[in-house]
Amino acid sequence: MAKVLVFVEQRDGKNKKSSFELIAASAAAGNETHALIVGDSVTALANECAQYGANKVHVVQDAALKNYSAEAYARAVTTAIKSLSPEIVLAAHTPMGKDLLPIVAAQVDGALATDCTSLQFSGSSIAVKRPVYSGKAMAEVEFVGSGVKMATVRPNSLGLPKPDTSKTADAASITVDLSGLKTKILEIVKGNSARPDVTEAGIVVSGGRSLKSAENFKIIEDLADSVGAAVGASRAAVDAGYRPHRDQVGQTGKVVSPTLYIACGISGAIQHLAGMRTSKCIVAINTDPQAPIFQIADYGIVGDLFQVVPALTNEFKKLKE
Ligand SMILES: Cc1cc2nc3c(=O)[nH]c(=O)nc-3n(C[C@H](O)[C@H](O)[C@H](O)COP(=O)(O)OP(=O)(O)OC[C@H]3O[C@@H](n4cnc5c(N)ncnc54)[C@H](O)[C@@H]3O)c2cc1C
């Protein structure tokens, strides 16, 4: 059994479910599982952590922590690690997690494995698996030495059990000295999309260069909206200006691992596969039966996306009705 500290990511007062995957996995392995929430007025978020299995919830609260800043959050997490002395520290491999944990690892002289897709707890240590060479191989990593063992885990990799909604938590406060910070977030300008982010969504519908224009992406958006999915894109589509870079899936975009990934008119270049090959179920729609995407697809539709995608949207809408 290990003492595990899970950094629970929150934005705008909402916990990210990818953090709950980590709490649940740690608790299921019988570990002493601590959750750490950092932000401003975040005590109300503690109950959810308990409902996914956290034995103890800690909060670091300060107006200076309202918006994420690497410097301030790293100071908060480092202080919590020094005060709680966990053997293992986990965070989701989200833009925040992959920004934060390397800094914390350096500050506490810990060992860090990033972008893990599985965790194996053993005594006070863990072994992790992580994709390497753009997902063409898996590396199994063991931690040696006595330092804190840290890992960021790709969202949707571990699965999310049902929460026990009867549970509540008494959050314990950790005081952090935030004086002398060198940076301050002045403003966050949000994108105007109401759809989920590709890294968090359970379903992602992506389009490629074959969409031919930004306007044509409307059929991808309609399909996505019919199933509550996020919209993704290949780099070719992003480079052509059809979608913003935040939607790009792949080696130089975002890495996703949804339950369902629908690739519409995407060839399946290795750099695209690097960002989505760990999806649980892959559906590919492509006019070319030899397209490489079909080699990793669970279901393939050889056809014109301009016919297939609207037809799928209609069927999903009917199912919902
Ligand atoms: C260093 C580096 C990093 C990169 N990073 C990324 C990355 O992060 N993400 C990424 O995606 N790419 C990345 N790329 C680019 C990658 O190599 C490919 O060029 C890109 O993924 C191709 O995008 P695509 O599949 O949309 O376009 P294409 O390769 O042009 O494929 C279009 C596909 O659509 C099919 N098609 C055409 N018309 C239709 C139709 N009407 N209906 C159905 N199917 C149709 C075609 O048969 C074809 O398979 C990177 C490249 C490099 C060198």
The ligand as a MOL file (V3000), in Angstrom:
LIG
                    3D

  0  0  0     0  0            999 V3000
M  V30 BEGIN CTAB
M  V30 COUNTS 53 58 0 0 0
M  V30 BEGIN ATOM
M  V30 1 C 6.7530 16.8920 -37.7400 0
M  V30 2 C 5.3390 16.6550 -38.1950 0
M  V30 3 C 4.3200 16.7390 -37.2660 0
M  V30 4 C 2.9990 16.5130 -37.6590 0
M  V30 5 N 1.9950 16.5700 -36.7280 0
M  V30 6 C 0.7470 16.2610 -37.0800 0
M  V30 7 C -0.3160 16.2340 -36.1310 0
M  V30 8 O -0.1420 16.5790 -34.9640 0
M  V30 9 N -1.5470 15.8650 -36.5500 0
M  V30 10 C -1.8140 15.5000 -37.8490 0
M  V30 11 O -2.9670 15.1760 -38.1540 0
M  V30 12 N -0.8320 15.5410 -38.7620 0
M  V30 13 C 0.4250 15.9110 -38.4160 0
M  V30 14 N 1.3910 15.9620 -39.3780 0
M  V30 15 C 0.9800 15.8680 -40.7960 0
M  V30 16 C 0.7430 14.4590 -41.2720 0
M  V30 17 O 1.9700 13.9000 -41.7360 0
M  V30 18 C -0.2780 14.4500 -42.4400 0
M  V30 19 O 0.1910 15.2900 -43.4590 0
M  V30 20 C -1.6710 14.9000 -42.0360 0
M  V30 21 O -2.1130 14.1830 -40.8990 0
M  V30 22 C -2.6360 14.6330 -43.1990 0
M  V30 23 O -3.8870 15.1320 -42.9000 0
M  V30 24 P -5.1910 14.5110 -43.6120 0
M  V30 25 O -5.2650 13.0630 -43.3060 0
M  V30 26 O -6.3220 15.3790 -43.2340 0
M  V30 27 O -4.8930 14.7950 -45.1500 0
M  V30 28 P -4.4860 13.8230 -46.3330 0
M  V30 29 O -3.2630 13.0510 -45.9900 0
M  V30 30 O -4.4930 14.6520 -47.5450 0
M  V30 31 O -5.6560 12.7570 -46.4000 0
M  V30 32 C -6.9640 13.0270 -46.7830 0
M  V30 33 C -7.7230 11.7090 -46.7720 0
M  V30 34 O -9.0730 11.9690 -47.0730 0
M  V30 35 C -9.5600 10.9820 -47.9590 0
M  V30 36 N -10.6700 11.6160 -48.7040 0
M  V30 37 C -10.6190 12.5360 -49.6860 0
M  V30 38 N -11.8620 12.9350 -50.0500 0
M  V30 39 C -12.7120 12.2380 -49.2430 0
M  V30 40 C -14.1240 12.2010 -49.1250 0
M  V30 41 N -14.9250 12.9930 -49.8680 0
M  V30 42 N -14.6680 11.3500 -48.2200 0
M  V30 43 C -13.9010 10.5550 -47.4450 0
M  V30 44 N -12.5550 10.5330 -47.5340 0
M  V30 45 C -11.9640 11.3860 -48.4050 0
M  V30 46 C -8.3690 10.6130 -48.8290 0
M  V30 47 O -8.5250 9.3050 -49.3580 0
M  V30 48 C -7.2300 10.7020 -47.8170 0
M  V30 49 O -7.0150 9.4460 -47.1730 0
M  V30 50 C 2.7080 16.1980 -39.0090 0
M  V30 51 C 3.7650 16.1170 -39.9320 0
M  V30 52 C 5.0480 16.3360 -39.5370 0
M  V30 53 C 6.1480 16.2260 -40.5410 0
M  V30 END ATOM
M  V30 BEGIN BOND
M  V30 1 1 1 2
M  V30 2 1 2 3
M  V30 3 2 2 52
M  V30 4 2 3 4
M  V30 5 1 4 5
M  V30 6 1 4 50
M  V30 7 2 5 6
M  V30 8 1 6 7
M  V30 9 1 6 13
M  V30 10 2 7 8
M  V30 11 1 7 9
M  V30 12 1 9 10
M  V30 13 2 10 11
M  V30 14 1 10 12
M  V30 15 2 12 13
M  V30 16 1 13 14
M  V30 17 1 14 15
M  V30 18 1 14 50
M  V30 19 1 15 16
M  V30 20 1 16 17
M  V30 21 1 16 18
M  V30 22 1 18 19
M  V30 23 1 18 20
M  V30 24 1 20 21
M  V30 25 1 20 22
M  V30 26 1 22 23
M  V30 27 1 23 24
M  V30 28 2 24 25
M  V30 29 1 24 26
M  V30 30 1 24 27
M  V30 31 1 27 28
M  V30 32 2 28 29
M  V30 33 1 28 30
M  V30 34 1 28 31
M  V30 35 1 31 32
M  V30 36 1 32 33
M  V30 37 1 33 34
M  V30 38 1 33 48
M  V30 39 1 34 35
M  V30 40 1 35 36
M  V30 41 1 35 46
M  V30 42 1 36 37
M  V30 43 1 36 45
M  V30 44 2 37 38
M  V30 45 1 38 39
M  V30 46 1 39 40
M  V30 47 2 39 45
M  V30 48 1 40 41
M  V30 49 2 40 42
M  V30 50 1 42 43
M  V30 51 2 43 44
M  V30 52 1 44 45
M  V30 53 1 46 47
M  V30 54 1 46 48
M  V30 55 1 48 49
M  V30 56 2 50 51
M  V30 57 1 51 52
M  V30 58 1 52 53
M  V30 END BOND
M  V30 END CTAB
M  END
